[in-house]
Amino acid sequence: MVRRSEEGFILSTRPIGEADLIVTFLTAEEGKVHAVAKSARRSRRRFGAALEPLTRVRAHWSETREGSLARLESCDIVTSYVRAQRSLPVFYFFAYAAELAAEFGREREADPRFFRLLGAVLDACAAGLPVRAGRRYLDLWTLRLQGLLPDLAACAKCGLDPRRSGAAQGDPLVDIAEGALLCPACAEGAAGPDRVRLPVVALAAAAHALRKPPGECAALAEPGLDGLDGLARRSLMRFTERPMKTLRFLTEAGA
C-alpha cells in the first residue's frame, strides 16, 4: 500500500453506496485523483467542510494498486472560499472553475502550471477581482496551457501585429479551426462559425492578461471585450464537444 499526501482542490463529490463518497480532487504533482471517502455521508465529523467544491486542502490518501480507486483517509483545510461564495456571481464562477478544472485537469499526471493558475484566480476573485475578469483570465490561460490559444501577437499570414493596424481597416479575426490570428487585411471576406472577430482593444487586453497575474487584470471586466468570450467558448467547445454546463448560470448573473 502506498500512502500519499498533497495539497489539492476539491472538484466534485458523488455518492456511492449508502455512506461513502467518491471525491475528485486536483493536485499539482499527481494531477486529477479519484478516491473513496468512507462514511463521509454518514458522519460529517471526519471530513467536515473540507469536501466542499474548490476548498484547498491537504489530502491524505492511500493506494493499493495502479488503476484502482484510492482511499481518502483525511483532508485538512488549507483555504476555504465559503465567505467569498456568499456572493452569487462568485459562487457561480467557482462552480464554473471547478467544471473547467475537472475537464482539463489531467488524470494522474503532473500539471503544476494549471494548478497554480487555478489557485491564483480563485485567490484573486476571493480578494475582489471582478468575476467577469476572473473568468476571462481563467479561460485565456486555460486555452494557452492546453495549446488551444493561437499567437495573438502577429497575423499568421503576413506576420504583422494586428494591434498596430488602423481601426478603420476592421477587426482582426481568429480562425479557431486553423488556430490562427488574421489581421484585418488578411481576414477580409472571411466568415463562418469557427471564426471570431477580436477588436484591437480585446487583443490588447488579452496580451496584458498573458503577462500579468490575475490581480492586475481587473480591466478584463470592461465593456468591449465580448470577442474574448466568443473565442473562449468556441475554442473550449471545440475541445470538449459540449458547452460548459455552469456557463449559463454565469451568463444569467451577468458575469
RAPEKA-V242265 format. One record per run of one state. SS is the DSSP state (A for helix, B for strand, O for the rest). FROM is the first residue (numbers start at 1). TO is the last residue. Records with the same first field share a line. If there is no record, write none. Layout:
SS = FROM-TO + FROM-TO
This chain:
O = 1-1 + 17-19 + 28-30 + 38-47 + 52-55 + 64-69 + 80-83 + 87-87 + 105-106 + 108-111 + 127-130 + 146-161 + 165-166 + 170-171 + 176-179 + 183-194 + 199-199 + 210-213 + 217-217 + 222-225 + 241-246 + 253-255
B = 2-16 + 20-27 + 31-37 + 56-63 + 70-79 + 107-107 + 172-175 + 180-182 + 195-198
A = 48-51 + 84-86 + 88-104 + 112-126 + 131-145 + 162-164 + 167-169 + 200-209 + 214-216 + 218-221 + 226-240 + 247-252
